[in-house]
Amino acid sequence: MYQHPGTIHRRTISRRRTGTVVARRALRRRRASARLLVALSLVGGMLFAPVAAHAADRPDLAGRFVDSVNAERVQRGLPRLQVARDLGAVARAHSVVMADKNLLHHNPDLATDVVNWRRVAENVGRGRSVSSLHVAFMNSEGHRRNILDSTVTQIGVGVEVRDGTVWVTKVFRNPTATATIASDGAFRDVSSSSSHAANIRRIAQSGVAAGCTADRFCPGDQVTREQMATFLGRAKGVRTADSGPFGDVSSSGTHTGNVFGTAAAGIAVGCSSTGYCPNRALTRGEMAGFLGRAMGLTQKPVSSFGDVAASDPNAGWIQAIADAGITGGCGGGDYCPDAPVSRQQMASFLVRAFGL
């Protein structure tokens, strides 16, 4: 079994045509530098307050691991992995077992716990933060191979936190036709006649956006500033971050990793010198700025909309995304810069901006 010193393991299982199961294990041990070992032990230690030894499920951290994996794939032209609920359940159960035993090891029953697979792989690790573990996985040839495997299409991640230590299991699958994912892009509250229906399906299938529940998208709900960070982080392939400059962003929030990651990438900006206003509704003007920066556009003198003042801090971005064909305004020659953005509108903006 391949073992990165005290931190991460990987395993890949393929099913041959005869139906037999063959385990392929890495044959080389990579020697970690002292610097990396220190990073794995200490980096991100400030992220977690001390926690009790009882079970501490952290779906927010699981989401950050998924987004980090998909960021690596997007940056290399690979499709995003879809989240599969059954893989997440298997991964979560194994992370709890590892934490209970205080022992990093592979799931010996992976091949039977996971169903409907042609190929299944597993990365496991323990460390102090998502970022330090992600760096360790990417610096290990075998773990990186699982993350960037072009033959797998689904992922499930389970996290358990004990006394500040993050235990993580990632399960990857090349599925049979009967395997399911978190969303096939069809939501019962999205009418097939909606002008946004096709784009909602596309961003859901691509893994950029999930529904507000398992079977609803809430198309008319307003997009918040923290949700926008996640949409753009996933669409652009931005790595998540464990910390950032905003004092009003919770360390355990669902969107925290993407808020800090997109801020570090120069995409997301705060609402003040120290705040992000994560739960505030995103305005159409702010949306233009976020999209323009994410797309690498150049601000333009405003000329297309009568209700956008040249002094508006987002005026140049509004014109830039208009020139790029992302928006035609809200009608009547106006842009409505202070109006909120709905989830269905954002779906269409994202598809047009990133060709999803």
N, C-alpha and C positions, 0 to 999 in steps of 0.2 A: 504494500500500500504506500502510495506517495504521501509524504508528510512534510509540509512546510514547518520549520521548527516551532512547535507549540502553538500554531496559529490556524492554519487552514489545511484542509484535505480536499481531494477531488476523486471522483469515480465516474466512469462511463460504462454503460452496458448497451450492447447492440443485440438485436434479435436477428439471427441468420435465417435464411430461407427455410432451413429445416426446422425452425422453431426453437432450437437450443439457445441457451443464454450464455454469452461469452463476456466475461469481465476483462476490460482492458485497463491496465494500471500503468501509470507513468514509471519509467525505469530509471529516471535520473533524479537526484536530490539537489535542489538548488540551495547554495549556501547564502544565507541572508547576511547582509552587512549589519554592523553594529547599529548603524543609524536607523535602518529599517526596523530592527528589533526594538529599539527605543520608541520609534514611532508607533509600532503596534501596541506597545504597552501603555503609552502615555498620551498620544495625540487624542484630542477630544475628551479627555478626562473631565474637563469643565462642563461638557455638554450635559452630563447626567448627574442629577442629584442622587445622593445615596438612596438605594431602594431596599426594601425588605427582601428576605430570602424566599418569600413565597412567589408564586407564579406572577409574572408581569408581562402580559401580552403587549406587544408594541406594533400594531398594524401600521402606524405612521412610519416607523423605521423600515418595516417590510416594503412599504411603498417607495421609500427612498432607494432601497436596494434595487427594486425593479426599474425605477427611473434611471439609476446609474448604469445598469446593464444596458438599457435601451439607448442611453446617450452614447455609449461606446459603439453600439451597432449603427446608429444613425450616422455618426461621424465617419463610418467606414462604408457607407452605402448599403448596409444590411437592413432588412426589414425589422421593425420592432417586434418583440415577443409579446404575444397575447397572454394575459393573466388567466390561468385556469384554476377554478375554485378547488377542484379535487387535489391538484398539486400543492396548493397552498395549505390545505389541511394536513397532507402528509408531511410537508416541510415543517409546519408548526409543531406537530406532534414530536418530530425527531429533535427539534431544538429544545423542547421541554425535557426530553429524555437526557440529552447531553448535559443540560444544566443540572438536572437532578443528580446525575452521576459525577458531575464536574469532570467530564471526560469528553474530549473531542474525538469523535469517531463517525464512521459512515453508518447509515441505516442498513443493517444486514438483510432486511426484508424489502429493500427498495423495489426489486423486480416484481414482487407480488403486491406490495402496498399500492404501487402505481399501476393503473390499468390502461388498456387501450393505447399501447405504445409500440412503436417500431424501434425507437431508440430513446433511452432515458439516461440522464447524467445528473450528478449531484456535486455541488460544492458546499463544504461546511467550514465554518470558521468561528473564532471567538476573538474579541478585541474590545477596545474602548469606544469606538465610534463607527458609524457607517463609512465615513470617508477613509479612515485608516484601513479598515477591512477591504474596502473596494480597491484601494491602491495595492494592497497585498495580493488580492486576487489577480489584478491586472499585471502585476510584476511576476507572477508565476505562470510559466508557459502552459502547464496543463489546465489550470483554472481559467486562464484567458481563452484557451481553446474551447472550453465549454461555453463561455460567455459569447464568443464570436462564431460559434458553430452555425454554419449556414443551413444545416439540415434540420435544426430544431426550430419550432415555431411557437412553443408555449413555455411558460414559466410559472412557478409557484414559489413564494418565499415565506418562510416562517421565522419569527424572531422571538426570543425570550431574553429578558434582561434580569440578571441576578447580581445584586451588590455592585452595580455599575458596569458589569461585564455583559457585552452583547454576544449572544449565541445566535448564529444564523445558519439556516439551511436553505439552499437554493436548489430546486429541482427543475430540470429542463426536459422537454419531451418533444420528440417527433411523433405525432399522434397517428392513430388509425382514424378512419372516417367517423368513428362513433365517439371520439373524445369531445368534450365540451369546453368552452371558454367562458369567461365572465360575461361577455356580451357579444352577440352576433351583429350588433348595430341596429336591431329592431326594438323599438320601444312602443308600448301600448298607448302612450299619450302623444305620439307624433303621427299626425295624419299623413297618409301617403300623398295627399294632394297639396301638402305644404311645400312652398318654394324652397324650404330649407331641409326637407326630409332626406334627400340624397346626400347632402353634406353632413348631416347629423350621423347618418349611417357610416359615412366614410371616416369621420374622425373617431367614431367608436370602434370600428373594425381595425383602424390603424393603431389603436392604443393611446391616442392623444387625449381623449376625453372618455370618461365613464358616465353612466347615468347618475341621477340623484338618488335612485334606488336600483334594485336589481333589474326592474323592468320599466322604469320611467326615466325620462330625460329632463323633465321640467323645462320645456323649451322656452316658456315665457319668463322664467325666473331671471333676475338680474345677475350678471357676472360680478363677483367681488374681485378686489385687487389681488388677493392671494390666489384665487382660482386662475386668474389671468397668468400669473407667474407659472403655475403648473402647466397650463395649456401651452404656453410658449416654450417652457423648458423642455417639454416632451417633443413638441413639433420641431424645435431647432436642434435638439440633441445636446442640451446643456447639462453638465454634471451637477448633481445636487451638492449642497454644502452644509456643514454642521452648524456653522455660526455665521453671523453677519452683523451689520451696523445698526439694526433696528431694535430698539428696546421694547417695542410693543408686539413683537412676534414671538409666540410661545415656542419653547424648545421642543415641545411634543405635538405641535400642530400637524395636521395632515399635509399642509402645503409648505411647511417651514423649509424643508430642504430645497424646494424649487424657488421660494422667495429669495433665500440667501444665494443660491446658485445663479439665478438670473441677475441678481444685483451685482454679484462678482463679475459677471460677463458683460456688464454695462447695459443690460436690457431693462431691468426693473429699476425704478427710482422711487425714493420715498415721498411721502406727503409733507414732510418737514425735514429738518436737519437730522433728527434722530428717530423719527417714526415712519412707519410704512402704511398705517391704516388698513390692515389686512382685510377687515370685514366690511369695509366701506364699498359701496357700489362703484364699479368702474365707469367712468364717463367715456363718451365717444372720443372726446379730445385726448384723454389719457390713453385710450386704446390705440389711437393713431401713433402716439409717441412710442408705446411699447412695441407695436408692430414694426414701425419704421426702424427702430434701433435693432430689433431682431433680424430684420431683412437686410440690414446694412445699407439702407437708403440714405440719401442726402436731403436735408431739409430744403424746401423750395419756397420762394415768396408766394403767399397765398393769393390766388386769383380766381378760383372756381366757385367760391361760396360767399354769399352776401352776409352771412351771420357770423363769420369768423374774422375777428379783429386781428390786425397785424401784430398787436401787442400780446395776443394770446400765446402763452409759452409753448403750446402745441401746434401753433398755426403752420409752421414750416413742415411739421410731420403730417399734418392733415393734407396739405397739398401734395406732399411726397407720395402718400399712399393712394391719393386720388389719381395722380399721374401714373402710378404703377398698376392701376386698374383694380385696386382692392375695394374701393368704395365709390359710389356715385352720389353720396350724400343721403339726406333723409327726405328729399323732395322739394320742389319749388325753388331750386337753386340754393338751398340751405344745407348745412351739415349737422346742425343741432349738437354742437360740441359738448354741451353740459348735460345732455340726455344720457340715461344709463344704457348699457349694452345688454341685450338678452342672450341667453345661452344659445338659442337657435341662430341669432345673428352672428355670434362669435364663431359658430361652426362654419358658416359660409365664409367669414373673413379668413379663418385659418386655412380652409381648403384653397381659396384663391391665393393666399400669400405663400403657402408652402407646397402647393401642388399635391396635397394628400390624396 
